[in-house]
Amino acid sequence: MLETTLGSSALTEPASKPQKPKIYQDWLLVPVFALVVIADQITKALIRSNLRLHESVPDEGFFRLTYTTNTGAVFGTFSDQTFIMTIASFVGVGILLYFYHSHSGSERLVRLSLGLLLGGAIGNLIDRIWLGRVTDFLDVGAWPIFNLADSAIVVGITVLVVMFLFEKEKPAQGPLTDHVDPDGIVDEAPASITAESAGNDD
């Protein structure tokens, strides 16, 4: 009787959630973040050292490398607002760090998207603090000229949005019913499966 009571009380306890690593120990977020920042800063440095301001290579075409600067936000929006955008970048980074620590799950897509977002935000923030403006160089058609950090931010936001949309569409799983087999091993199965097995026994 005592064993049954202890077993029942153990079954009612919620399963422990997987422990999320500290952000600086995250094997997925940190490498993605570092890769974005390093690639962003290297490509910007190469553009600044090899092209004159507003110079394009090639001169014409759908895709070009065009050296330009941006004192606003992503894709040149809110121009001439360097100070405000610098403060906004710090706030954005803080929000992303808070989101990482407060999010209940440890899904890989969440960590991947946060790595992209943090890398993009820090990449452009380095430019604002160091140069007072962001270096842009990817010139695609009629789209505003952008950089790798901008691309990482857009991809990170897209991954988050798609993931949350798919999470909402997932059907809710039925309540779990606990079973203890003769060997004392506890199994948990959805109530629908339990009901089906009970019907077969009849």
N, C-alpha and C positions, 0 to 999 in steps of 0.2 A: 504493500500500500504506500509506504514511504517513497519507494522508487518511482511509483506511478505518479505521485504528487509532485516530486521533484522534476520528473520528466515533463509533466504538463506545464509546470511553471516555466521551465526552460523554453518550451515551445512557444509560450506567449510573449517572450522577450523579442523585440524587433532585431532583425539581423543587423550586425554592425556594418556601416558603410565603409567602402575602401578608403584608406587614408590618402589624402592628396599630398604630394610632396611640396615642400616649400618652393617658392617660385624660382629661387636660384639653384635648386636641385632638380628642376623639371627637365627631364632628358629630351622632351619634345619642344617645349616652349623656348627654352634658352638657345638651342642651336638655330631654330628658325629666326628668333630675334637677332642673334648675332650675325647670321648670314645676310639678313635684310640690311642691317646697318652697315656691314662691311661692304657689300656689293653696291649699296647706294652711295656711300662716300667715295669709293674707288672710282665708280663711273662718273660721278660729278667732278672729281679732281682731274680725271682724264679729259673731260670736256673743257674745263676751265684752262687747262694747260695746252690744249691743241686747237681750240677754236677761238675766234674773236667773238665778242658779244654780238648777237644777232646773225652770226654766220651760220650757214646751213650746208650740210653734206648729205646727199648731193644738192645742187642748187634747186632742182625741181623733182617732183615725184610724190607719190602717196605717203611713203614713209621716209622721213629725213631725221637727221640729227641736227637740231637747231639750238644753239646756245642762247638762253635767255634767263632772266632772273624774275623772281616773283616775291613780292613783299606781303602777299596775302595768304590765303588758305589753299586747299587742294585745287588744282587746275586753274589757278590764277584768280579765284574768287576772293572778294574782300581785299583788293589790292591797297597798298600803302597803309596797312594796319599792322606793321611788324610787331610793335609792342603788345598790342591786344592779342595777336595771334600767338606770340610767345607765351603769354599768360594762359591763353586757352590751351596751348599744347601741354603745359605743366598740369593744368586741371584735367585734361583728357587722359594723360598718363596716370594720374592719381585715380581716376574713375576706373580705368582698365585694371590697375592693381587691386582695387577694392573688389571689382567684379570677380577677379580670379580667386581671391580669398573667400568671398561670400558665396560663390556658386556651389551648390550642393553636390554636383556631380564632378567627375574627373574625366569627362569624355575627351577623346583625342581631338575631335574637331574643335571643341571649345578652346583647348590649349593651342592648337595649330592657329586658329584665327586670332587669338590673343597675341601669339608670337608675331604674326604678321602685322597686327595693328600697333603693337608696341614698337616693333622695329621701324615701321613707317613713321610713326609719330616722333621717335627719337632721332631718326635720320634727318627729318626736316627741322627738328628743334636744334640740332647741332649747327645747321646752316644759319638759322636765325640768330643764335647766340654768337657764332664765330664771324659770320659775314654780314649779318643784318638783313639778309635776304636769302631766299631759297633758289638753288640752281635747278633749272629745268632744261630738258634737252630732247625728250622723245616727242617728235612732231608727226602725228598720224592724221592725215586728211585735214578735215575742218575741226577736228577735236582740239581743245586747248592743249598747249604744250605741257608735258608733265615729266615726272621722273620715276625711278624705281620705288621710292618711298610712297608716292601717291598710289602706284599700282598695288603695293602691298596692303595699303589701307583699304582700297576698294575691294580687293579679293577677300581680306579678312572680314569686312562687313558682310559681303555676299555669303560667305561660308556660315556666319552666325545666323543670318536671316533664313537661309535655306534649312539649316539644322533645326531651328525653332519651329519653322513651318511643318517640317516632317514630324517633329515630336508631337505637335498638336493633333496631327492626323492619325497617330498610332492609337489603336483601340485599347481601351482600358482592360487590364487583365483581371479576371475574376478573383475573389478572395481565395487564399491558400488554405488548404485543409491538411493537417498534419497526420502522418501515419507512422506507427512504430512497428517494424517487422519483428519476427521472432528473434532476430539477432540483436535487437536493440538499436538498429540504425533508424534514424528519423528521416523520413522523406516528406517533402512538401509538394502538393499537387494542386492545381486549380480545382475549384469546387465543381466545375462542369465535368472534369474527368472523374472526380469522386462519385458524382451522381450517376454517371454512365456505368461505372464499375458496379455500383450498388444495384442498378437495374439488371445487369447481366447476372448477378448472383441470384436474383429472384427467378 
